Amino acid sequence: MRVFLASAAVILGMLVAPARAQTTELKLGHVGSPGSLFDVSAAEFAKRVKEKTGGKVVIQIYGSSQLGDDTELLQKVKLGTVDFALPSTVMSSVVPPTGCSRCRIW
């Protein structure tokens, strides 16, 4: 939820800032194959962003590890070369509480 809210804040910040171009394109990477839950979720997110921003923000989806595996994607998000990543189970090794079913991180 925090990641989603932070993502929404970034998108809104871009809309408020002076527009450099008509459309802002953002990259979202995931490791899922076409038709997977990763792919369907990313497509729904992209659709909603486009609808809510009136087409001013477009999310380009790169699935099937096109931009790298989970670890590489998270590194690219930190570096700013990828705007969003939809990680799989790698998060349990990067942020230990996410792997604990009894832990509350939110």
Secondary structure, 3 states (H helix, E strand, C coil): CHHHHHHHHHHHHHHHCCCCCCCEEEEEEECCCCCCHHHHHHHHHHHHHHHHCCCCEEEEEECCCCCCCHHHHHHHHHHCCCCEEECCCCHHHHCHHHHCCCCCCC
